[in-house]
Amino acid sequence: MYIHLGGEKIIRSSELVAIFDISIEQSSKLSKQFVAGAKKRKDVELIGEEEPKSIVVTKSRVYYSPISSSTLKKRGHNFAAN
């Protein structure tokens, strides 16, 4: 199954590791370090031109999504339930 992250970006649900609200980037030192490391490796992708609302971590990349983390989590749970 697949999860639509916004724009034209779709990922396999099996690749999904975590979905976070964008606010975690400012509130957690560990998350800042994680995202900084991903940026350094060029493993970060900004989806669309809208303001990011969530951070999606997959096995190989980190995505900044314009879709809220609650909506993305619902999409992920819908696939997990099927």
Residue, then its C-alpha position, 0 to 999 in steps of 0.5 A: m500500500y501507499i501513502h500520499l504525503g502531499g504534492e506528487k509524493i507517494i511512499r510505500s507504507s512499508e517504508l514509513v518509520a515515523i510521522f511527527d508534527i513540525s513543532i518537534e523540530q523546534s522543541s527537541k534537541l535530538s530531532k534537530q540533530f537527526v534532521a541536521g544529519a539527514k540534511k548533511r547527507k542530502d536525505v531531506e526533501l521538501i514537498g511542494e511550496e506550502e509551509p511544512k506541517s509535518i516531518v515524515v521519516t522513512k527508511s531512506r529519507v526525511y520528508y517535510s510535508p504540507i499535510s498535517s501529521s494527524t491526517l498522515k497518521k490517519r492515512g497510515h492507520n487506514f492502510a495498516a487496518n486493511 
